[in-house]
Amino acid sequence: MFIPLTPTVAVAGQIAPDDVAAAAARGITRIINNRPDGEQPGQPSGAAIAAAAAAAGLGYTAIPVDHSGFSREQVDAMIAALASGEPTLAFCRSGTRSTLLWALARAAQGDDPAALAETAAAAGYDLRPIMPLLHQLQPR
């Protein structure tokens, strides 16, 4: 269910409040929610996930990404959320948006887009749709 991208960052599809305790048991100390509330009927609310994270002693950050694409503000928020290097689980509907946003954040910090694409592919995600953006975000 939790797919590791790096030793400290994993992604997942939609989680439920009960999954937060499982994440904590696996050493996760921060949850990043990349899914907007109300995207699908029956989806747990961000507030419910945030409450479960608080109850488990985990940090929680909401950086919702809808299907209109990614903004620089979202990239910067992901950079800030991952800055501590603590074990983190980012989730959305399928893990794709979380993986893409992770890659954009890493590219903005100078990571090689080709290496990011290899990492994502090993986890089952395709960065080809955002490769031009990954290159644009590279520090000059």
C-alpha positions in Angstrom: 0.0 0.0 0.0 2.8 2.4 0.8 5.2 2.6 -2.1 8.7 3.9 -1.3 10.3 6.5 -3.5 13.3 7.1 -1.3 14.4 5.9 2.1 12.3 8.7 3.7 9.5 9.3 1.2 6.7 6.9 0.3 3.5 7.5 -1.7 0.1 5.9 -1.6 -3.4 6.1 -3.0 -6.2 7.4 -0.8 -5.7 6.4 2.8 -8.3 6.2 5.5 -7.9 7.4 9.1 -7.3 3.8 10.2 -4.2 3.7 7.8 -2.5 6.5 9.8 -1.7 4.2 12.7 -0.3 1.6 10.2 1.9 4.4 8.7 3.1 5.4 12.2 3.9 1.7 13.0 6.1 1.7 9.9 8.0 4.7 11.1 6.2 7.5 9.2 6.2 10.7 11.1 4.5 13.0 8.6 1.5 12.7 6.3 1.2 14.9 3.2 -2.3 15.0 1.7 -2.2 15.9 -2.0 -5.9 15.1 -2.6 -8.6 17.9 -2.6 -11.6 17.2 -0.4 -14.8 16.2 -2.2 -13.0 14.8 -5.3 -14.9 11.5 -5.0 -18.0 10.5 -3.1 -17.2 8.6 0.1 -13.6 9.8 0.2 -12.3 10.5 3.8 -12.0 14.2 4.5 -8.6 15.9 5.0 -9.9 16.9 8.4 -10.4 13.2 9.3 -6.9 12.3 8.2 -5.4 15.3 10.0 -7.2 14.3 13.2 -5.9 10.7 12.9 -2.4 12.0 12.3 -2.6 14.3 15.3 -3.9 11.4 17.4 -1.0 9.2 16.3 1.5 12.0 17.0 2.3 12.6 13.3 2.7 15.8 11.4 0.2 16.6 8.7 0.4 18.9 5.7 -2.3 19.5 3.1 -1.1 20.4 -0.4 -4.2 19.6 -2.5 -3.6 19.2 -6.2 -6.5 19.0 -8.5 -6.5 18.0 -12.2 -5.7 21.6 -13.4 -2.0 21.0 -12.8 0.7 22.1 -10.5 1.6 25.6 -9.3 4.9 26.9 -8.1 3.2 27.5 -4.7 2.4 23.7 -4.5 6.0 22.9 -5.5 7.4 25.2 -2.8 4.9 23.8 -0.2 6.1 20.3 -1.0 9.8 21.4 -0.7 8.9 22.9 2.8 7.0 19.8 3.9 9.9 17.5 3.0 12.7 19.8 4.2 13.1 18.1 7.6 13.9 14.8 5.9 11.6 12.9 8.3 9.9 9.7 7.1 6.9 10.9 5.1 3.9 9.4 3.4 2.3 11.5 0.7 -1.0 10.4 -0.7 -3.6 11.3 -3.4 -6.1 9.1 -5.2 -3.6 6.8 -6.7 -0.2 8.1 -5.6 0.5 9.6 -9.0 0.0 13.3 -8.1 2.1 12.8 -5.0 4.9 11.3 -7.0 4.8 14.0 -9.6 4.8 16.7 -7.0 7.7 15.0 -5.1 9.6 15.0 -8.4 8.9 18.6 -9.2 10.0 19.6 -5.7 13.3 17.6 -6.1 13.9 19.0 -9.6 13.5 22.5 -8.2 16.2 21.7 -5.7 18.6 20.5 -8.4 18.0 16.7 -8.7 18.5 15.3 -12.2 15.2 14.8 -14.0 16.4 11.5 -15.6 17.3 10.1 -12.2 13.9 11.2 -10.8 12.2 9.5 -13.7 14.1 6.3 -13.0 13.1 6.4 -9.3 9.5 7.0 -10.2 9.5 4.3 -12.8 10.9 1.8 -10.3 7.9 2.6 -8.1 5.5 2.2 -11.0 5.0 5.9 -11.9 5.6 7.7 -15.2 7.2 11.2 -15.1 7.2 11.6 -18.9 4.2 14.0 -18.9 6.1 16.5 -16.7 9.6 16.0 -18.0 9.7 19.5 -19.7 8.5 21.1 -16.4 11.2 19.1 -14.4 13.8 20.6 -16.7 12.3 24.1 -16.4 12.5 23.9 -12.6 16.2 23.1 -12.6 18.2 25.8 -10.8 20.2 27.9 -13.3 
